[in-house]
Amino acid sequence: AFGLACCSMYAAYGVRLTTFLMRRQDEDSYKPRFELLQLKSDMMGISSKFAIVMGVSFSQALYALPLAVATSSSPLRARPVLKAIGWAGVGIAGIGLLIETLADEQKLAAKREAPRLPVMDGLFSYCRHPNYFGEFLFHCGISCMGISGTPIQVAACVFPTFFMAFTLKNSAARSDKEADHRYRNCD
């Protein structure tokens, strides 16, 4: 049951992310941002693109490790406290996915209505980046799913969460800097 719950969490994350990104790509309010990203991509050298592909491939392999541990025989032999941490990880990942989903949908709807204004209601009235917070919670939960592995597997399961924390921190800082410039005249 534990392995199935973990697989379901990964599947829900993948379906949610794919459908959200496909819908967002069709939104008029996001078209200028996508055009800028495409321009940056077109100007990027092949070695930079290769480094990005290799980095993403490595990180995705590490993200799969907790699932490999969760679907192995390790959780069956684990002490009760480790089983509880694994199940807590499923719950934490689920809560993170819910927060991220709600925040992304609220932002998408707000940008559809007023693309030039900052999003300040819903979850955004409590936290500047609730979508990043939800994403971070999801990855913390995923790390917990691999707690019943060997010590090296546990360390490898935790590494992607630190990588994601670093990535989200940098994304939030960049987003804050852009927002300070873009919304400096908003009341």
Helices and strands as residue ranges (DSSP letters): H 2-25, G 28-30, H 31-43, H 46-70, H 74-77, H 80-113, G 122-125, H 130-145, H 151-182
